[in-house]
């Protein structure tokens, strides 16, 4: 999903309470993606897990197919967190940069697109790295005052380095 709206907010400027509520939602929606990124970078299981619903799905297949890999769709918060953090633990340093976020909100469901640049470096061999530029398509649901990722699909625009070395523990 790519948001093509020519504006960010849907609330009318004269409706202050609605504008504030929408701005809060938008900040919380993007924060879910930030928690996904920083949770990996800092290897913080609690922050990383807080980004997802219990039944979340993470589909990295479109990105991985670019270098011939065929990972499964990860289903469930515990599976996502356990698999990704274990794959990188004591082996890979990551840094993620999130940009170009676009958001569409429909009640308690939101769609977010963003570009995420992810640098991955093997700790034992810092010369082995992969730099990925990935468009993300994310569906989120409201959970109280915060938002959580229900489904994430990661595609790849380009990459450099050796992703097969990074993603094959």
PEZIVEN-V755573 format. One line per field, one symbol per residue. phi: phi as a letter, one per 40 degrees, with the letter a starting at -180 (. if undefined). burial: I if it has 24 or more other C-alpha atoms within 12 Angstrom, else O. Layout:
BEGIN
phi->???
burial->???
END
This chain:
BEGIN
phi->.bcbccaccbccdcbdccccccccdccccccdcccdccdcccfbdccccccbcdbdbbbcdcccccbgcbccccbgdcccccccccccdfbbcbbbbbafcbbbbbgcbbbbbabbcbbbbcccadccaabbbbcbbbbbbcbgcbbbccabbbbbcaabgbdccccbc
burial->OOOOOOOOIOOOOOOOOOOOOIOOIIIIIIIIIIIIIIIIIOIOIOIIIIIIIOOIIIIIIIIIOIIOOOOOOIIIIIIIIOIIIOIIIOIIIIIIIIOOIIIIIOOOIIIIIIIIIIIIIIOOOOOOIIIIIIIIIIIIIIOOOIIIIIIIIIIIOOIOOIIIIIIOO
END
